[in-house]
Amino acid sequence: MRRRSLLAGSAALLAAPALGQMPHHGLSIAPEQMSPLRGGGPVSLTPEQLAQRSVESPAPAGPPGRWEPRATLPLWRDRLHVIGGYAEQRVDRPYHHVYDPGADRWDTAAPLPRGANHVAVAADAGRIYALGGFTEQNRAAHDGAYVYDVAADRWQSVAPLPRARGAAAIAVLEGRVHLIGGATDPAGERASIAWHEVYDPQADRWERRKPLPGARDHAGIVAHGGGIHVIGGRFNTFEYNTAMHHLYLPERDIWVERAAMPTARSGHGLVLLGGRFWAMGGETGRFENGTLTGTVHGQMESYDPATDRWQSHAPMPTPRHGLGAAALAGRIHVAGGGPVVGGGIQTSTHEAFIPG
């Protein structure tokens, strides 16, 4: 069975232009690749929305690498799986799309049993775990837990989460599934949490571990070297992002600090490739005179766990947040996401990054 990675015709290579040459801090997006959450579409980004983009990083420059366009997602939102999320003016979609990099083509697979957004998803040993999520827009957490058998194209329910949550970080370490942080109800007082619970697939049972220092959601996570790194995220809302970086050591059940991410953000992608952690995209929100604005991040920054240092690289051609990101065959694929602050617009844009 071919190994598949998680997110959810041949394209010419696209070298990322120099920062000073990037219009509106990134490339434009074709209207047919975007859809609004409310109202009719397609849409075009306004100058004010394009001005939300940020691509400059305070990290020392590393090898720039390059980005290339790939086949767009079928819906605005070895293989990659993109599961659930916002689409077709709904926030509780059960969609399950699979990308074949060899054919540069998207297919559909068995839908998620319970449609939701901000579902925690991780792959391991021919299975995909989909845990929790929200059934309203970033609100109303549920405790559903499902496992997808890749070979059989079939989902099954497993022991539900001990406590409902959405926007949690998830990683598989030594066959056990760690669900860390996130946010929970009541919906009107949605708040970040520090919960750390571990699922044992053999026993179909959950156990508690030491909570994450600094309760947060929309964080990035990577399992590496026998530990789990949780990087960035937000405290309750994207107005209060963090660059914090904590490493969990399971043999001691403790958390230790590591070098903070250069650009504080939440809703970003974080993947492991070539022994480095690669962080891209994300958002920072704020309200000005009652109007939502802020920053859509296009920074690409990488971390070397051996030296505890960060570098910057060629930024995303189309900055986005809430995206699907996965490493596959030496590339980092970034699919879907929001091109403006908040969840008002989704895009089907799909780009791949090749490290220098």
C-alpha positions, 0 to 999 in steps of 0.5 A: 500500500502506498503511504499517504500523507495528510492535509483536509495536469502538470504545472510549470515551476513558479519561482517566488519573486523577490519581495519588492516585486510581489504585487500586494505582497503576493500573487492575485487569486483567480475569482473562480478559485474563491467562494464566499461563506455567505452570499453569491460568488465568485468573488474578487479580493479588494485592495484593502483585502490584498493589503492584509497580506504580509510576507516579510520574516524577521528570521535570518534568511536561509536557502529560498527554495521555490513554489509551484502551482498545482491542481486546485481543490475540487471545492474551495477549502506518496497522497494528501487527504483534506477532510471537513471544513467550510464549503458551499456556504456551510461550515459543517461539511463532511467532504473528504478529498484525496490528492494524487501527486503523480497525476496532479489530480483530486478524487473524492473518498468516503465522507467524514461521518460527522461534518465539522470544521477545525477537525483534528486530523492525523495519519498513521499506519494506513489509518487516518484519525479525525477527532472533534471539531466545531459544528458552527463557525468556530463554535459548538465543539463535539466529541466525535472520534473516527478512524478511516481505513485507507485501503478499505475507504471506510470510517468507523467510530472509536471511543469519543473524546473525554471532553469535546473540543475543536481546533486542537493540535494532533500528533501520533507518537509511538502508535498513540494519538496525542490531542493537545490544546484547542478550544471548547464551549460554551459557544458564547464564551469560546475559550482556549484550553490546555488539555492533553489527552492520549488515545490508545488504539489497541485499548480504544481508551483515552488517558490524560497527560500533562497539559500544554503550557499556555492554553491555546488553539489553532497551533502547529504540531510536529512529532519528532525525535521521540517528542512532540513540538507545539508551535504558535497558536492563539489565546482565545482569539486571533487578536492574541496570537503567540510565537511560543514553542513547547516540546513535550517529553513523554518519558518524563511527562513534562514540557520544555521551551524551545526557540519561539517561531519568528512570526507569531501567528495562528491557523498556520501549517506546520510540517516535517521535511528533511529534518526541519519543521516548516511553518507557513501561512496563518492569520492575525486579526484585529478590529478597527472601528468595528471592522475586521482586518489584520494580517494574512501571513505568507511567511515561510519559516523553518526550524532546525531541532538540532540547533534550536534555530529558525530561518526564513525562505521564499514566502507563499505566492498566495498567503492563506490561513486555515490551510491544509499542509503536508510533505510528500515526495520532497515537496510541501503541498499547501491546499485551500485556506482563507485568503482574507482575515476571518472565515468569510472567503475560501479558496481552492488554491493549491501550491507546492514548495520545493526547499532550496 
